[in-house]
C-alpha cells in the first residue's frame, strides 16, 4: 500500500519560510498531478498548488509569488517552498497524488502555524 509521508511543518513567524516535503513510500505509476492542499480550522480543504509530469505549475491566487511547488522524480518527492508566510497561511497541509487511472493518494498532513 502506498503511503505519502509529509514533513517540514512547524511554527514560524510572519515573513518566515518553510519547506514541506512529501515522499512516496513506493513508486506510483501513471501520475497525473501532484498537489498540495491545506485546511484551516473551521474551513474546507483547499487546493494550494499543483505540478504536472511536464512540470507545469498552478497556484491558488493567495499564494502566487510566495509559494513554489517542485518535484524530484528520482527521489519520488514533491516539495512546497513557502516564503513570506502570513498568519492566514496557518493550516494543516496535505500532499495529494492523482493518477491517470483516477486513484487518489493522501498524506497524513503536517501542521503549519504562522504566528509571532
C-alpha positions as CSV (number, residue, x, y, z in Angstrom):
1,X,0.0,0.0,0.0
2,X,1.3,3.4,-1.0
3,X,1.9,5.9,1.7
4,X,2.7,9.6,1.3
5,X,4.9,10.9,4.2
6,X,5.0,14.6,4.7
7,X,7.5,16.6,6.8
8,X,8.7,20.1,7.2
9,X,5.8,21.8,9.1
10,X,6.2,23.8,12.2
11,X,5.9,27.2,13.9
12,X,7.3,30.2,12.1
13,X,7.0,34.0,12.5
14,X,5.2,36.1,9.9
15,X,7.5,36.7,7.0
16,X,9.4,33.5,7.6
17,X,9.8,30.4,5.4
18,X,9.2,26.7,5.5
19,X,9.8,23.9,3.0
20,X,7.4,21.0,3.1
21,X,8.3,17.6,1.6
22,X,6.2,14.6,0.6
23,X,7.8,11.3,-0.1
24,X,6.1,8.4,-1.8
25,X,6.7,5.1,0.0
26,X,7.0,3.4,-3.3
27,X,6.8,4.5,-6.9
28,X,3.3,5.4,-8.1
29,X,2.7,4.9,-11.8
30,X,0.7,6.9,-14.3
31,X,0.7,10.0,-12.1
32,X,-1.3,12.9,-13.5
33,X,-0.8,15.6,-10.9
34,X,1.0,16.1,-7.6
35,X,-0.8,18.6,-5.3
36,X,-0.6,20.4,-2.0
37,X,-3.9,21.2,-0.2
38,X,-4.5,22.9,3.1
39,X,-7.2,23.0,5.7
40,X,-7.5,25.7,8.3
41,X,-9.7,25.2,11.4
42,X,-13.4,25.6,10.5
43,X,-12.7,25.8,6.8
44,X,-12.9,23.4,3.9
45,X,-9.8,21.8,2.4
46,X,-8.5,23.9,-0.5
47,X,-6.1,23.4,-3.3
48,X,-2.9,25.4,-2.9
49,X,-0.6,24.3,-5.7
50,X,-0.3,21.7,-8.5
51,X,2.6,20.3,-10.6
52,X,2.2,18.0,-13.6
53,X,4.6,15.5,-15.0
54,X,5.7,18.1,-17.5
55,X,6.4,20.5,-14.6
56,X,3.5,22.8,-15.4
57,X,2.5,24.5,-12.2
58,X,-0.6,26.3,-10.9
59,X,-1.2,28.1,-7.7
60,X,-4.1,29.5,-5.7
61,X,-4.1,33.3,-6.1
62,X,-3.4,33.9,-2.4
63,X,0.0,32.2,-2.6
64,X,1.2,33.2,-6.0
65,X,4.7,34.7,-5.8
66,X,5.2,33.3,-2.4
67,X,4.9,29.5,-2.7
68,X,6.8,27.3,-5.1
69,X,5.9,23.6,-5.9
70,X,8.6,21.4,-7.3
71,X,9.4,17.7,-7.6
72,X,12.3,15.4,-7.7
73,X,11.3,12.3,-9.7
74,X,14.4,10.4,-8.7
75,X,13.5,10.7,-5.0
76,X,9.7,10.3,-5.5
77,X,9.4,13.6,-3.6
78,X,7.3,16.7,-4.1
79,X,8.1,19.9,-2.3
80,X,6.3,23.1,-1.3
81,X,8.6,26.0,-0.6
82,X,6.7,28.7,1.3
83,X,8.1,32.2,1.7
84,X,6.8,35.4,3.2
85,X,4.4,33.4,5.3
86,X,1.3,35.1,6.7
87,X,-0.9,34.2,9.7
88,X,-3.6,33.3,7.2
89,X,-1.4,30.5,5.8
90,X,-1.8,28.7,9.1
91,X,-3.4,25.3,8.3
92,X,-2.7,21.6,8.1
93,X,-1.1,21.0,4.7
94,X,-1.7,17.7,2.8
95,X,0.1,16.1,0.0
96,X,-2.1,14.5,-2.7
97,X,-1.3,12.5,-5.8
98,X,-3.8,11.8,-8.6
99,X,-3.2,9.2,-11.2
100,X,-4.5,8.9,-14.8
101,X,-6.5,5.9,-13.5
102,X,-8.2,8.3,-11.1
103,X,-6.6,6.8,-8.0
104,X,-6.2,9.4,-5.2
105,X,-3.5,9.2,-2.5
106,X,-3.2,11.5,0.5
107,X,-0.6,12.1,3.2
108,X,-1.4,12.4,6.9
109,X,-1.0,16.2,6.9
110,X,1.6,18.4,8.5
111,X,0.8,21.5,10.7
112,X,2.0,24.9,9.6
113,X,1.5,27.7,12.2
114,X,2.4,31.3,11.4
115,X,2.4,33.4,14.5
116,X,4.5,35.9,16.3
